[in-house]
Amino acid sequence: MTSRLSPADLAAYERDGLVIVRGMFDAEETELLRRAMEQDPEIKDHLIDRLDGEGGNTRIALWNRAGDSVYGMAARAEKMAHTAEAIIGAEVYHYQSKLTAKEPFTGGAWEWHQDYGYWYYNGCLAPAMFSCMIALDKTTRENGCLQLVKGSHKLGRLDHVPLTAGQNEADPEHMKHILERHEIVYAELEPGDALFFHCNTLHRSDQNRSANRRWTLLICYNAVWNDAYKREDDRYFVPLDIVPDAAIKQAGLRFADGSDQEHFASRPFVPDVTRLKKAS
Ligand SMILES: O=C(O)CCC(=O)C(=O)O
């Protein structure tokens, strides 16, 4: 096992629902990932504008399979896969990857939500899932770094309500009380740092009003035993072909090959959270 989490890191993750690993990707690996996100024609072709309803915009690209590109290798590398297995305590598969690109001055905000507030609707029965946010640029309070509510993964899955066409938010009434009782952590990261956070950890981010770009790559894993029961959402179990860490640098600036091995998505998944109310 080449998990990058020490027993103390794992204990912190269990307690707080988040942990940061500094330098998860070294300078060369981070540069390859950054340039791939900037230059890969498949990423460019699948960029979607995610408007925040307040004039801001995050450009996102989403894909569901870890392929042979350099960013596929990052998701398949032993250091990521074994860290994921240590967090989940079982075999994992790649659930989704996402570029969230906040440009200077215009980058959009994200309101408080849990990823499991969305993923539950993909047919994953348990919150045995998490995200890893890899900083491609320095992330700061000024350029809209991720904010997380420490320990909120222990609150369970909250109700989410519609906010904009592309965004649901955690029940604002509960949020008011949660924020009175819990600390907010600002995930200020250097390029190559990785933030691991539980799928029930509440998180949000501010608009980027600064002159500095804030691009991050999110790689998400699910427990194999928690495979989505829905097949139409394209995030069901496909074995994770784990590769040595060296495969990232060996891939160099290898882009997607155009065969859609990655299963790029054409739109974000935003569940109709009013559905159950309508049915009753
Ligand atoms: O990139 C960000 O600031 C937020 C991303 C996020 O919350 C998500 O993808 O669920």
Ligand as a Chemical Component Dictionary entry (heavy atoms), coordinates in Angstrom:
data_LIG
# 
_chem_comp.id                   LIG 
_chem_comp.type                 NON-POLYMER 
_chem_comp.pdbx_formal_charge   0 
_chem_comp.three_letter_code    LIG 
# 
loop_
_chem_comp_atom.comp_id 
_chem_comp_atom.atom_id 
_chem_comp_atom.alt_atom_id 
_chem_comp_atom.type_symbol 
_chem_comp_atom.charge 
_chem_comp_atom.model_Cartn_x 
_chem_comp_atom.model_Cartn_y 
_chem_comp_atom.model_Cartn_z 
_chem_comp_atom.pdbx_ordinal 
LIG O1 O1 O 0 -14.591 24.335 -7.327 1  
LIG C1 C1 C 0 -15.251 24.793 -6.399 2  
LIG O2 O2 O 0 -14.998 25.847 -5.841 3  
LIG C2 C2 C 0 -16.432 24.027 -5.875 4  
LIG C3 C3 C 0 -16.605 22.699 -6.491 5  
LIG C4 C4 C 0 -17.665 21.899 -5.810 6  
LIG O3 O3 O 0 -18.154 22.236 -4.772 7  
LIG C5 C5 C 0 -18.115 20.645 -6.402 8  
LIG O4 O4 O 0 -17.682 20.302 -7.509 9  
LIG O5 O5 O 0 -18.948 19.979 -5.765 10 
# 
loop_
_chem_comp_bond.comp_id 
_chem_comp_bond.atom_id_1 
_chem_comp_bond.atom_id_2 
_chem_comp_bond.value_order 
_chem_comp_bond.pdbx_ordinal 
LIG O1 C1 DOUB 1 
LIG C1 O2 SING 2 
LIG C1 C2 SING 3 
LIG C2 C3 SING 4 
LIG C3 C4 SING 5 
LIG C4 O3 DOUB 6 
LIG C4 C5 SING 7 
LIG C5 O4 DOUB 8 
LIG C5 O5 SING 9 
# 
